[in-house]
Amino acid sequence: MRDEEKIGSVKSAVDLAIVGDNISDITSFTLEKYEFKNDTTLSAEVREAGDARMKDVLWKRVEELKKRRMQILAEMFTLAETTLEEVINKGK
């Protein structure tokens, strides 16, 4: 098994369904907060456009985090190998 396959086989600690729920909660809260702070009611069209754009931006951030997670996992595999080699070489 190649290193990339090993890294890809590590279970994700993130449930994307929960992330999606969190993103929906964040966008709803942000819309409500804006309306409250500005003592206004946004039109349905603006709310829908704002909600869609915020979700798009937040999902892009999630994708960036997933890529960073893969980089960290690769670093962890390398660190584990190096540490094992140090232990083995110390015993010789």
Phi, psi and omega in degrees: 000127179289159180303319180298322179291321178298314181297317180294337182274352179291131182300141176283138178269005185241127175266110185294337175294319178291319177301317178299319176297317179297318179297317178298319178297318180297314182293320178298314180298318182297318177297314180296319179297317179300312181299318180294311182297327184257007179045056182215167173237121179285148177292159179302322181294316180293318178301315181295316180295317179296316179300313181296317182292316178299316179299319179300312181295318181291322177293327176296322177296320177299318178297320177298318180294323178296319178295317179297322177301317179297321178296317179296318178299319178299317178297322180293319177298317179297315179298319179297316179298314181299317180296316178299316179298321177298317179296315182294315181292330178293328181281351182274000000 
